[in-house]
C-alpha cells in the first residue's frame, strides 16, 4: 500500500505547483475505488474459476464469499506451481496482497494526463478501467490452474501460453503504460506544451516518492514469492541490483546527452529499473538483473524524449518508463531466465533454452499491450463524449487544484496576512529588507 502514496509524491513533485493536489488525489482515489470493486467482484473476476478461454474469472468469490477461514496454496509435488514451497497462506491475506497490485496499476496511468483531467471523470475511468481491463488481464497473467482439483482453471497467459511474469511486468506496467498512451491521445496535449516550460515544482517530493516506491517495491517483488523463502531472497537482491544499475545507466545518458546528471533523472532511473525487473525478479540471477537494469536505465532515458518527436503529451513519462520498461523486463526474461534460480521457471536463451521462451514473452507482452490500448481508448473516448474528461481551458490555465478541489497546495498569501505571528514576521522582515536597501542606495 505504501507504494501508492509514494507514487503520489513522485508524480506530485513533477507537476507545477498549481496541480500538485489534483495529482496526489488521482493516486489516492484509486485506493478507495479499486478497494471497493475488489471486494464486490474484482478479486473474483481476476482469481475466480475461468468462465471460458482463459479470459476472465467467474463470480465464485463475489463479495469475497467462501474466503474467510480458508487457505490458498499448492501441494509441493508440482514443481511448476506458483507456490514452489508447497505452503498455504490465508486466503484473505492473498486477496489483500493482490489488491495492492490492482490499486497501483490504476494510479500509474494518472501521470500521463497531469494538469488536464476532471477529477470525477478520472474516478469513473478508474472504476471502469479496473473492471474491463485490469481484472481480466490479472486473470490472464496471475491465475494459475489448480494443481489439486482439475475443475479449477486460470488464465491463458499463465497456463496455455506459459509465459513468465513473477510480479507484474505485463499485468501492471505494460498494461498501465499502454493505457496511458491511449488516454493521452484521447485527451490531447496540455495548453502550451511543448512550447512552455513545465518544470517540476518540488524535486525533493520526487525523490521522496521514488524512495518510498523503491522500499515498497520489495513487498511487490519479494512478496510475490508468497513466503519468507530462498526465492523471496532472490527477488529481493535482483530488485536491488537492477534498480541500482538503472540509476547509473540513466545518469550516464544524461551526462553524455545534456552535460549534467539530474535528481529527476536519478529518481526516474530507479523507477525504470524497478519496472523492468518486476516480471523477471524471481527468474534471473543477480548478474542477469544487473544487465536488465542497465538496459532499462539507458533505453528508458532515451525513450522519454520520443514524445517530443512523435507529438504525444505524456506529462510524466508513463509511456517512456512503464510501457518501455515493462516491455524490456518481460522480453528479457526470454534471454536471462535460468532454472538454476527458480525450478518453476524456464531457461532463457543464455541458459540454453533457445528462442521458445523469448517468443512466449513477446507474445504475452504484445497481447496485453494491444488489449489495454484498444480498450482504454474506447473507455476514455466514451467518457470524453458523454460527461467530458478534460477540464476547461480556463481551469487548466488558472490551476486544476482550485478548479477541481477549491484548494491549493501552498497558501503563500497567508505568510503576509491574517494577523498570524508568521505573517507579522514576514512583514517585519520585508520592512527591514526595504529599509536596508534604501540606506545602501
N, C-alpha and C positions, 0 to 999 in steps of 0.2 A: 504493500500500500504506500509506503514511503516514496516509492518511485513517482507516483502521480503528483504529489506536491513538489517533489524535486523537479519534475518536468515543467510544472507551472512556473517555478522560479527561473529555470533555464530559458524557457520561452519568454517569460515576463521581462527579464532583463534585456532581451534582444529587441523588444519593440520600443517605440517612442513613449515618453512619459505619459502622454495623453491616452495611451491604450493599455497601460500595464494591468489595471484591474480587470478589464474585459478578458485579457489574455489569461490571467490567473483563473478567472471564473470558468473559462472554456474547458480547462482541465478539471476544475473542482466539480463542475456539474456532472461530469462523466461518472464520478464516484457515486452520485445519487441515482442517476437514471439507470446505469447499467446494473447496479446492485439490485434494484427493484425488479428489473426484467430478468435477471439471472435467477432470482428466487421463483418468479412466476413461471417462466418457461425456458429461459436461456440455457441453463445447465442441461435441461432435458433435451433441447434441440442439438446441443453440442455433444453430449455424452450418453444420450438415450440410445436404445436399440435402433439400429438403422431401419428406415422405412422403405428403402429401395435404392439400389445403385450406389450405395456408399456416400450419398449426397447430404443427408440430414437425419438427425435422430428423431424419434417419436416423442410422445408426451409421457413416457414412463415415469419421469421424475418431476412432472409439473407440480409447482408448489412445494418442491423438494419432498414429495411423499415417498415413503418407504426408504428414507435415507438415515433417519435418526436411529442410532444404535446399531448401524450396520457397518461393515468393513469393505474396503476395496483392496485388491491386490491379486497376486497370482501365485500359483504353485511354483516352486523352484525348479521343477523338472523341465520347463520350457525355456531354453536359452534365448529364444527370440522374443521373449516377453519384455514389455517396457519396464516392469519392476524386476530387475535382474536378480535382486537379492532374495526374492521369493517371500518378502514380508507383506503384511497387510497393515493398512492405516485406516483410521476412522473416515467414513465416507464424507462426513461434513467437513473435515479438515481438507480433504482433497477438493471439495467443492469451493471452499473459500480461497484456496490457493489458486485454482483456475480462474476464479472471479477476477483476481488482480490482473491477469493477462488480458481479460476482456476489457477491463476499465482502461488500462493504459493504451491499448491499441486504438480505441476511440479517441482518447486525448491526444495521441501523437499527431493525428490528422490536423488538429486545430492550428498548428504553427504555420501551415501553408496559406491560411486565409486571414492572417492577423490584420487588424485595422479596419475590416470591412464587412463583417458578418453580424447580422442581428442575433442577439443572444437567444431569444426563444426559437428562432428558426434553426439555430445551431443545436439547441436542446432537442428539438423534434428530429433533426437529422441524426443525432447520436442514437436515439431510440430506434429509428427505422433502420439505420445502417447496421447497428448491432444485430438486429433481428434478421435482416435479409443477407448480410454479408459475413459479419464475424462469426456468429453462431454456426452457420453451415460450414464455413472454412475451418473452424476449430474442430468440427466433427471429421472433416476430411483428414486432418493432419494429426490430431491428438487422440482420436478414439480408436483404440486397438480392439481387434476381435478378442472375445473372451477365450482363455485357454481352458477354462472349465465351463461347460455348458455351451455346446455348439450353436445354440439358438441365438446367442448374443453376437451381433455383427456391428463393426465400427465403420470408419470412413475409408474411402477409396485410396487416398494417397498413403495412408499408414499401412494398409493391408494389401490391396490389389496391386498398386504400383510398387510399394516397398521403398519409397524414398525416405531419407533420414532427415529428421528435424528435432533436435534434442529439446530446444526451449523456445521455438517460435520464429525462426527466420522467415518462414513462409506465412504462417498464420498471423503473425504480429507485424513484422517490419515490411515485407513485400506487400502485404495486404494494406497496411496504412499508407505506404508510400504511393502505391498505385491509386488509392482513393484520394490522396492529397492532390495528385496531378489532375484527376478528373474534376475535383472541386474547384481548383484554380481556374480551369478552363471555363467552367460554368459561371463563376463569379466575376472573372476578369481581373484586370490589373488595378492596383491602388492608384488613386489620383496622384499624378506627379511622378510615378515610377516609370522608368529608372532615372528620369531627369533630376529629380530632387534627392539629396542625400537623406537616407532614413537610417541613421546610426542607432546602435543600441544605446539605451539611456542609462543602463546600470550594469556594467560588466561584472562587478562583484556578485550581483544576483545570478549572473550566468554561470560563474564558477561555483557558486554555492549549489545551484541546481545540478550542475554536472557532477559535483562531488556526491550529492545525495543520490543521484541516479547510479553512479558507479557503485556506491555502497549497496543500494537496493538491488542492483543487478546480480549480486551474489545470491540473493534469495531467488531471483528469477532463474538463473542458470544452475547454480549448485543445488538449489531447491528442487529442480526438475529431476534429480536422482531419486527424489521421494524417500530419502533416508540419509542418515549420517554414515555414509559408506565410502569405500575407495573411489567409486565413481563420482560421488559428490566432491571429493578432493580433487579429482582430475578436472572437473568443471570449474572448480574454484581457481586453480592455478592457470588453466588455459584462458579463463576470462581475464585474469590479471595480466598475463603475458601479452595477449592480443591488444588489449587496451593500451598498454604501455608503448608498444611499437607503433600503434596507430597515432598516438600523440606525437611521437618523434617524426613519423612519416609526414603528417600534416604540416608540422612546423618547418621541416626541411623544404617542402614545396613552397611555403610562404616565403622563406628566406631567399630561395632562388628566384621566385617569381616577383616578389614585392620588396625584397630587401630587408624585411623585419618579421620576426616571429611575434604573433599576437596572442593575447589571452583568449580572445574569442576563438582563434584557431586551435589553441590547446584544448579548450572545452569541446569544440566541435570534433576534433580528432579523437578525443576519448569516447564520445558517443558513437562515432563511426566504427571504432574498434569493438565496442560493446555490441553494436548491432550485428557486425559481421561474424563475431564468434558465437553469437547466441545459438544458431542451429547446429554449430559444429563442436561446441564446448565439451560434449560428452563422447565424441567420436575421434578426436585428433590428439596427438601428443603435444606437449608443451612447445616443441620446436615447430610443429605444424601451426600452432596457434600464433607463434611469433611471425610466421610468414603470412598468415591470413590477416593479422592486424596491420602489418606493414603495407600490404596491398590495399587494404581498405583505407588507411590513412592517406596514402598517396592518391588513389583513384577518386575517393570522395572529395578530397580537396580540389581536385581538378574538375569534378563533375558539378560542383555547386555553381561554377561560372557559366554552365551551359544555359541557364535561364536567361542570361543576357543575350546570348547568341540566338536562342530559339524563341525568345519573347514571351515566356510564361512567368508570371509573378508569383513564384513560390517564396513567400515572405521570409520564412525562417529555415529554408533549405531542407524541408522534409523529404522532397524527392531526391535531392543530391546525397543525403545522408542515409535515410531509411530505405528507400527503394533501391538505390545503388548498393549500399552496404549490405542490405538483405540479400540481394542477388549474388554479390561476391561471396558471402559466407555460405549460402545454400549451395551454390555451384561448386565451390572449392572443397566441399565435403567429398565430392567425387574424385578429388585429387589427393587429399591428405588423410582421409579416414583410414583407420587401421584397427583390426580386431585385436591387436595386442593391447589396446587401451580399453576396448569395450567389446566383449564377445558377442553382444547382442547387435552390434553394428555390422558393417561390411568393409572390405578392403577397397580403398580407392586406387587410383592409377599408380601412385608411387609405391604402394604396398603390393603391387602385382594383381590388383583386381580387374585390370582392364578398363574399358570405357563404359561398361554396363551401368555402374553406379552413377557415373557422370551424366549419362543420358537421362536416368531417372530423376536426378536432382534438377536438371534443366527443365524437364517436363513439368515437374511439380511447381517450380518457380514460375514458369510461363503460364500454367493454368490458373494459379492464384492471381497473378498479375492481371491477366485478361479479364477474369470474372470480376475482380474487385473494381477495376477501372470502368467497365461497362455498367455494372450495377450501380456504382456510385454516381456516375454521370446521369443516369436516369433518375435516381432519387433526388439529386441536387437540382436537376432541371425541373422536376415537378414542384419542388418546394419553391424555387425561384418564380415559377409561373403562377403559383397559387397565392401563398402568403407573402412571398418576397423573401429572398435570402440575404440580400445586400442592403446595408444601411444607405440612407440618402447621402448625396454629395455634401450637404451642409453638415450632417453628423460626422462624416468622415473628416471634414476639414477642421471642425471645432474640437473634435475629440470624441471617440466612441465611448469612453468611460462616462462622460457627462450625459451623452445622448441615450445610452442603453441602461445605465445604472444610477444616474443622478449623483455620482460621486467622482472624486478624483483621487489618484494615488498619493499625491503630495499637495498639502494645503500650504503653499508658500506664503500666501497672503496673511495667514494667521501669525506669521513672525512679526508683523508690523501693526497689528491691531488687536482689538478685543480687551485691552487693559491687562493682559496676562503679563507675568514677570518676564517671560521670554520676549513678548512683543515690546515691552518697555526697554529691555536690554538692547534689543535690535535698534530701537530708535536712538538710544543714547550713543551706541557705537557709531551709528550713521552720522549723528551730530558732531562727534569728536573727529571723525574722518574728514568731514566737511570743513570744520574749523581749522584742522591741521593743514589741509590743502590750501586754505585761504592765507594762512601765515606764510607758507612756503612761497605762494605767489607774490 
